[in-house]
Amino acid sequence: MAQSNNTTATDQVRIVIHEVMGLDLKNNLGGEARFEFTDRQQVEQGMELIGASSIGIRSNKDWNLSVRAESDYFLTEEGGSELPVEVLQVRVNGNQNYLPISGSSQVLNSGRRGDNSRPGNQFDIDYRADLMERYYAPGNFRVSLVYTVSQQ
């Protein structure tokens, strides 16, 4: 019987997965969420934009989605404004209550790890502008909202 000259060796392979999170934001209204107050009823009752944006979350950890405004006031082309950012409210489509926007991060939604095909990781955002029956000076006001996904 012939002897076999086999030798073996081992090699170790390691996979290290760090926290991985992604956030996709798509405006569904053609570039910006825009409110145009043109009559007394709108000023007194507010206006809504339903399904204004879509958000998709991809995360390998359970997550929180926070939102904040970049400024405490809407800005005009001239740079100043008396219009506080709190007149803008946001909610996840299908929820009953709106969250008033502020310059501080607030948790808007939470979910489980997975990609945006996981139920709850893809959703639409509604906006509401409520001037609280205050008659602010006419102008073209803008503010940027910052959405942040982080681990729970």
N, C-alpha and C positions, 0 to 999 in steps of 0.2 A: 504494500500500500504506500502510495506517494504522500509525502508530507507537504502541506500547504504553507506557504510563506506569507500569510496575511498579517497586516498590521493595521491598527486603528488609531484614530486620534479624535478628539472632541474639540468643538469650538462653541463658545457661548455667544448667543445673540440676545441682545436686550432691546426692548422697545420701551421708550419713555414717552408718555403722552402727558403733555401739560394741559392746563386749562385752555380750552379753545372755545371762543364765542364769536358769533357773527350776527350782524343786524342789517337787514335790508329794509329800506324805507322807499316807498314809491308814492308820489302824489298822483291821485286819481282824477284830478280836476284840470290837468293841462299845465302844470308848472307851479301853481301856488293856490293855497286856500284863500279865497277872496270874499270878503263881505262888503256889500255896498248898501249903506243905509240911505234910502231915498225918501222915506216918509215917516211921519210921526208914529205910526203903528209899529214899525220896525224898531225905532228907538225905544219905545216903551215896552215891547214884548221880546226883543232880542231876535236873533236869527240862528239857524243851524245849518251846518254842512255835514250831511250824513255820508259816511264812507269816503271821507275826503282823502284819506291816505291808507295805504296797506303796509303792514309791518310783518316781516318774517324773521324768526329767531332760529339760529343754529347754535347749539351749545352742548358740550359734553358734561355740563353740570346743571342742576336746577338753577333757575335764573329769576331775576327781577328786572323789569323795565322801568326806568325812571325818566321823567321829563322835567325840564326847566326852561325858562326863557333866558336869553342872553342878557336881558336888561329888565329892570323893574318897570320901565315905561316903553310904550311903542315910540318909535322914532319917526320923524318926518324927513323930507328931503333936506330941510334946513338944519336938522340934527336935534331939535328939542321937541318936547311934547308934554302935555298934561294928561294924556290918556294912559292910565295905569294898566299894566299887563293883566291884572286880575279880571278885567272885563272879558278875557278869553278863557274858555273852559274846554276841557278835553275828556273824552271817555273812550273805552273800548266799545265798539259797535255791539249792541245787544245788551249792554249794561244800562241800568236805569239812571244812575247818578253821574253827574259831571264832576270833574276835579278842577277847581280854579287854578290857573297857571300862576306861578310866581318865579322869582329869580332863584329860588332854592329847589334842589332836586326833590321830587316826590315820586313814590312808587305808584305807577299806573297799572301795572299788570305783573303777574308772576306765572311761571310755568316749569315744566319738567324738561330734563335733558332730551335732546333729539334734534332732528332737523325740522325745517318748516313744513314737512309733510305730517309731522306728529300733530294730532288734534290739540289746539290751544297755542301752537307755536306760529300760526299764521292768522292774522286778524286785521280788521279794518278799524280806523280811528275816526271818530266824529268830533267836530268842533262846534262850539256855541259861542257866539259873541252877545253879551248882555250888557248894554250900556247903563243898566239900572235906572232907566228913565232920566238920565242926566244928558243934558244937551251940550256935548263937547263942541268946541270950535270945528268948523269944517277943515278937512285935510286928508292927506294920503298917508296913512300910518302903517308902519311895518315893524315886525319883530321876528327874530329867528328862534325857533324852538330846538332844543338839544335833547335827543333821545339817547339814553345810555343803557346798555345791557350789562349786568354784573351778576356774580354768583349770589345765591340766597345765603 
